[in-house]
């Protein structure tokens, strides 16, 4: 179990949002760092190593998408994207770049805190897996080091992608439902968030499969869910 406060980096060019988010997070016991632009956000993420980043999409200069992409080059820190657009385009793009979750402005303090708690809970759970490495075909996972290898080469996954693969490994050979995976990987309250899972599976296949259109490892069972098994 984590000891001490979690640190959260809040990135937004609108001071009123930064202030509101900061007050709510600090009232719940979190240590809050802030940045008002993309460059500062990247610098603080690298130097402060926060436990979570709350990142606005629409910022002048370097936008949230670019910031997320840059941070993913050196860190697996969980990222919650903030978007003022309720459509799927921003959400899908953020998830493709490695974000873990998203919130649409305006949002309530309760919704913000629920998402933060869910993401941080997943961080704690990610270190509670098996101790021994496992492999299937040419895909191997080192739970202790939180590393994944395909055909002997290390593959760099986002935190969500890694947790999803871990859960599929734990249930290898068994069909697991969408609702089960969402609940285990994203946490309570996400059982109906199908697009989160579909996008994560899509990204994971692009990283571990020879041909994502003809997967060897992560197979879809229409109407049922997914199964991890090696087949060519």
Secondary structure, DSSP 8 states (H G I E B T S, - for coil): ---S--EEEEE-S-HHHHHHHHHHHHHTT-EEEEESSHHHHHHHHHHH--SEEEEES--SSS-HHHHHHHHTTT---EEEEEES--SHHHHHHHHHTT--EEEESS--HHHHHHHHHHHHHHHHHHTSS-SS-EEETTEEEETTTTEEEETTEEE---HHHHHHHHHHHHTTTS-B-HHHHIIIII-TT-TT-HHHHHHHHHHHHHHH-SSGGG-SSEEEETTTEEEE----
